[in-house]
């Protein structure tokens, strides 16, 4: 493997120093419901150390870059890097914070920090030499301070915290290409494991040390228990793709554009400055109105809750009048827990003795005819659903 460049090695040392602060700020041993409050102390500590660490580890040509405004590059670098470790207020971490670290690396690239004469080698060094150690640091933060997922979709999301390891990890197993080749959309590397191996703990333990995809899968096995297809159904469905890792990588790129870069809850916290400025594209298409935006009240349709009156009228009035008083004969809908009227007959209000006997003889949780229900932990492999990727691969045109 090609040795890492100077900036890659310096950034790796920066991440090591940040990880060392975890040993100085142990988690709080007290009872808690959500994230550990000691994470705020770790966050405050690195916030104070970042200016010194950036000056120490980043090349001088980056920190002395000519600035067109009063804000220097160190301010923007510090903002993006500080936002890459989660929220000290909410005690959570998600793909928006991961995107902030990607912006930090983009700033280093724009400031001429990386070697652009050998783009392929430098890009490979950035992914394996910087992003993977960053993800290892994040996983230690999550396990040490029990950071909550930020904006997670639960089991219906790809991952509780990260996305980039699946994108870059699937690319690692794709067919080998040169700098002039187009990105492949099918096939796999010669020694790549089968995508279905993510369900095998032994295969995950073997591959997690050399592949980012399996490294993320291994972290899931570290923090979650139970069948893989139950706690990670989306990753389980992807494991059934038959067209190879290049096909998976193509889907990951599309999914990252749709689920991260195109999601307002994610990008609403992204900072814009001189390196990443907010520039409206002239050919940009206005987004289609959603149910949320179309149901917003207009300024002309909003009426005040209290009638407008003079000070003298207000002194004579005991209180504000209702704009639409209810009629005298108005009868509202009773709540389900409201007491029934005494006029209800006991025969109709309560089941008869024959009805009670029928209810007692009816099974509460019927399963297959002639069988008894079983727990999820007692189910065999025959109950495991087939991956969606495997069924899609058999359909023509997919």
C-alpha positions in Angstrom: 0.0 0.0 0.0 1.2 3.5 -0.8 2.4 5.4 2.3 0.2 8.2 3.5 0.9 11.8 2.6 2.0 14.4 5.1 -1.4 15.9 5.7 -3.0 12.5 6.1 -0.4 11.5 8.8 -0.8 14.9 10.5 -4.6 14.5 10.6 -4.3 11.0 12.0 -2.2 12.4 14.8 -4.8 15.0 15.4 -7.5 12.3 15.8 -5.2 10.4 18.2 -4.9 13.5 20.5 -8.7 13.9 20.5 -9.2 10.3 21.4 -6.7 10.6 24.2 -9.0 13.2 25.9 -11.6 10.4 26.4 -9.2 8.8 29.0 -9.1 12.1 30.8 -12.9 12.5 31.0 -14.4 9.2 32.2 -18.1 8.7 32.0 -20.3 9.6 34.9 -21.2 6.5 37.0 -24.6 7.9 38.1 -28.0 6.6 36.8 -29.1 8.1 33.5 -31.9 7.6 30.9 -30.1 9.0 27.9 -26.5 9.9 27.0 -23.8 10.3 29.6 -23.5 13.9 30.8 -19.7 13.6 30.9 -19.7 13.9 27.1 -20.4 17.6 27.5 -17.2 17.9 29.5 -15.3 16.1 26.8 -16.8 18.3 24.2 -16.0 21.5 26.1 -12.4 20.2 26.6 -11.7 19.6 22.9 -13.5 22.9 22.0 -10.8 24.7 24.1 -8.0 22.5 22.7 -8.9 22.7 19.0 -7.2 26.0 18.1 -3.9 24.7 19.5 -4.3 21.2 18.0 -5.0 22.6 14.5 -2.0 24.9 14.7 0.2 21.9 15.8 -0.9 19.2 13.4 -2.1 20.9 10.2 0.6 22.1 7.7 1.5 25.8 7.8 0.3 26.4 4.3 -3.2 25.6 5.3 -3.3 27.8 8.4 -1.6 30.7 6.6 -3.9 30.6 3.6 -4.8 34.0 2.2 -8.2 35.0 3.4 -10.6 37.3 1.6 -12.5 38.3 4.8 -12.0 38.8 8.5 -12.7 35.1 9.1 -9.6 33.0 8.7 -9.6 29.3 7.6 -8.9 28.2 11.1 -12.3 29.4 12.2 -14.2 27.4 9.5 -12.0 24.4 10.0 -12.7 24.5 13.8 -16.4 24.8 13.2 -16.7 21.8 10.9 -14.4 19.6 13.0 -16.2 20.5 16.3 -19.5 19.7 14.7 -18.3 16.2 13.7 -18.4 14.7 17.1 -22.1 14.9 18.0 -24.3 17.3 19.9 -23.3 18.2 23.5 -26.8 19.6 24.1 -28.8 16.6 22.9 -26.1 14.0 23.6 -26.5 12.3 20.3 -24.6 11.6 17.0 -25.9 11.0 13.5 -25.2 11.4 9.8 -25.3 15.2 10.0 -22.3 15.2 12.3 -20.6 12.7 10.0 -21.3 15.1 7.1 -19.6 17.9 9.1 -16.3 15.8 9.2 -16.6 15.3 5.5 -16.8 19.1 5.1 -13.7 19.4 7.3 -11.8 17.2 4.9 -13.3 19.1 1.9 -11.9 22.4 3.4 -8.5 20.8 3.7 -8.6 19.9 0.1 -9.8 23.3 -1.0 -7.0 24.9 1.0 -4.4 22.9 -0.8 -3.6 20.5 2.0 -3.7 17.3 0.1 -1.5 16.0 -2.7 -3.4 16.5 -5.9 -0.7 15.2 -8.2 -1.7 11.6 -7.3 -5.4 11.9 -6.8 -6.2 8.2 -6.6 -3.6 7.4 -4.0 -4.4 10.5 -2.0 -8.2 9.8 -2.1 -7.5 6.2 -0.9 -5.3 7.6 1.9 -8.0 10.0 3.0 -10.6 7.2 3.2 -8.5 4.6 4.9 -6.1 6.8 6.8 -8.4 9.5 8.1 -12.1 8.5 7.8 -11.7 5.0 9.2 -9.8 6.2 12.3 -12.4 9.0 12.7 -15.2 6.3 12.7 -13.3 4.3 15.2 -13.1 7.4 17.4 -16.8 8.0 17.0 -17.6 4.4 18.0 -15.6 4.7 21.1 -17.4 8.0 22.0 -20.8 6.2 21.4 -19.9 3.3 23.6 -18.2 5.4 26.3 -20.8 8.1 26.6 -23.8 6.1 25.3 -24.7 8.8 22.7 -28.2 8.5 21.3 -28.9 8.2 17.5 -29.7 11.5 16.0 -32.7 11.3 13.8 -32.6 7.5 13.5 -35.4 5.6 11.7 -35.0 2.7 14.1 -34.8 -0.7 12.4 -36.1 0.8 9.2 -32.9 2.9 8.8 -29.6 1.7 7.3 -27.6 2.4 10.5 -28.3 4.3 13.8 -25.3 6.6 13.5 -23.3 6.3 10.3 -23.5 6.0 6.6 -20.1 6.6 5.1 -18.6 3.2 6.1 -21.2 1.4 4.0 -20.5 3.7 1.0 -16.7 3.4 1.1 -16.7 -0.2 2.3 -18.8 -1.5 -0.6 -16.5 0.4 -3.0 -13.5 -1.5 -1.5 -15.0 -4.8 -2.7 -15.8 -3.5 -6.1 -13.9 -4.5 -9.3 -10.4 -3.0 -9.6 -10.3 0.1 -11.9 -7.8 2.6 -13.1 -8.1 6.4 -12.9 -9.5 6.6 -16.4 -12.2 3.9 -16.0 -15.8 4.7 -15.1 -17.3 3.6 -11.9 -18.5 0.0 -12.3 -22.1 -0.8 -11.5 -21.9 -4.6 -11.3 -19.4 -7.2 -10.2 -17.0 -7.6 -7.3 -13.3 -7.9 -6.6 -11.8 -11.4 -7.0 -11.3 -12.1 -3.3 -14.3 -10.2 -2.0 -16.6 -12.1 0.4 -20.2 -12.8 -0.4 -22.6 -9.9 0.7 -24.6 -12.5 2.7 -21.6 -13.0 5.0 -22.7 -10.0 7.0 -25.1 -12.5 8.8 -22.1 -14.7 9.8 -20.3 -13.5 13.0 -17.2 -15.4 12.1 -16.9 -13.8 8.7 -17.6 -10.4 10.1 -14.8 -10.8 12.7 -12.4 -11.8 9.9 -13.3 -9.0 7.5 -13.9 -6.1 9.9 -10.2 -5.4 10.3 -9.7 -4.8 6.6 -13.0 -3.5 5.3 -15.1 -0.5 6.4 -18.4 -2.1 5.5 -17.7 -5.1 7.7 -16.2 -2.8 10.4 -19.6 -1.0 10.7 -21.4 -4.4 10.7 -19.1 -5.6 13.5 -19.9 -2.5 15.6 -23.6 -3.4 15.2 -22.8 -6.9 16.5 -21.0 -5.2 19.5 -23.9 -3.1 20.6 -27.0 -5.1 19.5 -28.2 -8.6 20.3 -30.6 -10.9 18.6 -31.0 -12.1 15.0 -29.4 -9.8 12.5 -32.4 -9.8 10.3 -34.6 -8.5 13.2 -32.5 -5.5 14.4 -31.0 -4.6 10.9 -33.6 -5.6 8.3 -32.4 -3.1 5.7 -28.8 -4.4 5.8 -30.1 -7.9 5.8 -32.1 -7.2 2.6 -29.0 -5.6 1.0 -27.1 -8.8 1.7 -29.2 -10.6 -0.8 -28.0 -8.6 -3.8 -26.7 -11.0 -6.4 -25.1 -8.5 -8.8 -22.0 -7.9 -6.6 -20.6 -5.2 -4.4 -20.5 -2.6 -7.2 -24.2 -2.9 -7.4 -24.5 -2.3 -3.7 -22.1 0.7 -3.9 -24.2 2.3 -6.6 -27.3 1.9 -4.4 -25.4 3.4 -1.5 -24.4 6.5 -3.4 -28.1 7.1 -4.5 -29.3 6.5 -0.9 -26.7 8.9 0.5 -27.9 11.6 -1.9 -31.6 10.9 -1.0 -31.4 10.2 2.8 -28.6 12.5 3.9 -27.8 15.3 1.4 -31.4 15.8 0.4 -33.0 15.7 3.9 -33.8 19.0 5.5 -33.5 17.7 9.1 -29.9 16.8 8.3 -28.7 19.8 6.3 -30.5 22.4 8.4 -27.6 22.2 10.9 -24.9 22.5 8.2 -22.7 25.7 8.4 -22.0 27.7 5.3 -19.0 30.1 5.0 -16.4 31.1 2.5 -15.1 27.6 1.7 -18.6 26.1 1.4 -20.8 29.0 0.5 -24.6 29.1 -0.1 -24.9 29.7 -3.8 -28.3 29.2 -5.5 -28.0 27.4 -8.8 -29.7 29.2 -11.7 -31.3 26.0 -13.0 -32.4 24.7 -9.6 -35.9 23.3 -9.5 -38.2 24.5 -6.7 -39.1 21.6 -4.5 -42.6 20.3 -4.8 -45.0 21.4 -2.0 -45.4 18.8 0.8 -48.3 18.1 3.0 -46.6 20.0 5.8 -46.1 23.2 3.7 -49.4 23.1 2.0 -51.3 22.9 5.2 -49.7 26.0 6.8 -52.1 28.8 7.5 -51.7 31.9 5.5 -51.4 35.3 7.1 -54.8 36.4 5.8 -56.6 33.4 7.2 -55.3 33.8 10.8 -57.8 35.5 13.1 -56.8 36.8 16.6 -58.0 34.6 19.5 -59.1 37.7 21.4 -61.3 40.4 19.8 -59.6 43.8 19.3 -61.2 46.4 21.6 -60.3 49.7 23.1 -59.0 50.1 26.6 -62.4 51.4 27.8 -64.3 48.5 26.4 -61.7 46.1 27.9 -62.3 47.6 31.3 -66.0 47.0 31.1 -65.6 43.4 30.0 -65.0 40.7 32.5 -63.0 38.6 30.0 -62.4 37.9 26.4 -65.4 36.7 24.4 -65.3 33.5 22.3 -65.4 34.2 18.6 -67.6 31.1 17.9 -69.6 30.2 21.0 -71.1 26.8 21.1 -74.9 26.5 20.7 -76.9 25.7 23.8 -78.1 22.3 22.5 -74.6 21.2 21.5 -73.7 17.7 22.5 -70.1 16.6 22.2 -68.6 13.2 21.5 -68.0 11.2 24.7 -64.6 9.9 25.4 -64.0 6.1 25.3 -63.4 6.1 29.1 -66.5 8.2 29.9 -69.0 6.6 32.3 -72.0 5.1 30.5 -75.4 6.4 31.3 -77.5 4.7 34.0 -80.1 4.1 31.3 -78.0 1.5 29.7 -79.4 -2.0 30.3 -77.2 -4.4 32.2 -77.9 -7.0 29.6 -76.4 -5.0 26.8 -73.7 -3.3 28.9 -72.1 -6.5 30.2 -71.6 -9.9 28.5 -73.9 -12.7 29.5 -72.6 -15.9 31.2 -72.7 -17.7 27.8 -70.6 -15.0 26.2 -68.1 -15.1 29.0 -67.8 -18.9 28.5 -67.1 -18.4 24.8 -64.5 -15.7 25.5 -62.6 -17.9 27.9 -62.5 -20.8 25.4 -61.1 -18.6 22.6 -57.3 -18.6 22.3 -55.8 -15.2 22.8 -52.9 -15.5 20.4 -53.8 -18.0 17.7 -50.9 -19.2 15.5 -50.7 -21.9 12.9 -53.5 -24.5 13.2 -52.5 -27.2 15.6 -49.4 -25.4 16.8 -48.5 -23.3 19.8 -46.8 -19.9 19.6 -43.1 -19.7 20.1 -40.8 -16.9 21.2 -38.5 -15.1 18.7 -35.5 -16.6 20.3 -36.9 -20.2 19.8 -37.5 -19.8 16.1 -35.3 -21.7 13.8 -33.7 -20.6 10.5 -36.7 -21.8 8.6 -38.6 -18.7 10.0 -35.9 -16.3 8.7 -37.4 -14.2 5.8 -35.5 -14.2 2.5 -33.6 -11.0 1.8 -35.3 -8.6 -0.5 -32.2 -8.3 -2.6 -32.3 -12.0 -3.4 -35.9 -11.8 -4.6 -35.3 -8.7 -6.6 -32.3 -10.3 -8.4 -34.6 -13.0 -9.8 -37.0 -10.5 -11.3 -36.4 -9.4 -14.9 -35.4 -5.8 -15.4 -34.3 -5.2 -11.8 
